[in-house]
Amino acid sequence: MMAANSKPLPMKSTHSDDEEPDFLRNDPGLACLRSQLDRVNQQIHLHERFKQLKAEAEKLVEERKAKAATASLNDGQSRHTDHTIEWEKHWDDAVGAEYYFNPKTGEASWLPP
């Protein structure tokens, strides 16, 4: 457990490799830990990017729903058609998630159509 006045350890080194003594620079255990830290930082970055893209997709869905509801009210008839046949499922390796693409319109979405 961390003491109340102690600070968390930094996630990245605060000094360059040139300032390190040889025994640290050549330590395979330390090199392994740094490699693991780099991978963790990369996963954190990808997770944050995924959350951002998901939030953008959800916002677009809500905007489209509002626009469709307005259009339906304006002309007095429902404009609902089944466009799900036109959408294809794809996988984004960088984010590690499935997304949907409509080749006819060029639209992409994280949420199912």
N, C-alpha and C positions, 0 to 999 in steps of 0.2 A: 504494500500500500504506500502511496506517495505522501510524503509529509506536506502539510499545508503550505509551507513556504518554498517547496522545491518546484522547479520548472520541468516540464516534459522534455525529453531528449529531442534534439532536432532530427527531422527525417532525412536531411541531407548533410553531408560534410560541410563544415564552415570554413575549411581551409583547403588549399590546393594540394595535389599530390607532391609538388615540389617542396612543400614545407614538411612533409612527413619523413621521419627517420627511415632508413633502409629496412630495418627489421619489420616495420609496419607495411611498407610499400611492397615487400616481397612475401608477406604472410598469406598463404593460400586460404586460410580460414576467413580472414578479413576480406579477401577478394570475393569469396563465396557469399559472405553476408552482404557485401555491396551489390553483388549481382541480384540477390534476392530482393534487396531494397528497391533496386531499379524496377524489377518486375512488379512489385507491390505498388509502387508509384504509378507505373503504367496502367495497372488494373484500376487504380483509383481514378485516374484521368479518364479512362474509358467508361467507368461507371457514371461519373459526373456528366460526361458527354451524352450517354444514353438517357439519363434523367432529363437533360435539357431537351433532347430531341423528342422524347416522349411527351413532355409538357407542351412543346410546340405542336405536335400532332394532335393532342387533345384539344388545344385551343382552336386549331383549324376545324376539327370535327364539330365543335360547338358553334363556330361561325357558320359552317355549312348548314347545320341543323336550323339555325336562326334564319338564314337566308332562304332555305327551302320552305320553312313555315311561313315566312312573309310572302314568298311567291305564291304559295298555295292559297293564302288568304286573299291575295290581290286578284287572282283570276277565278276564284271560286271553285276550283277543281284541284284534285290531288295530282301532283306531278311525280308521284313515286313510281319508279320502274326498277326492275331487277337488273342492276349493273354488275352484280357479283360474278357473273360468268366471264366478264372481261378482265378481271383482276387475276394476277399470278402471285403465288407465294415465292419469296426468295429469302436467302439467309445472308446476313451481314456478318462476316468473320471478325471485322474490327470491333464491332459492338457486341457481337455474340447474341444476336436476336433476329427473329423472323420479321420481315416486313412485306408489304403488299405493293405490287406495281401494276399499273394499267397501261399496257403498251399502246392502246388506242389514243389515250389522252396524254400520256407521259407523266401522269400523277404517281406519286409514291406515298405510302402511309405506313406508320408503325401499327395502326389499329386496323382491324378487319373492316372491309367496306360494308 
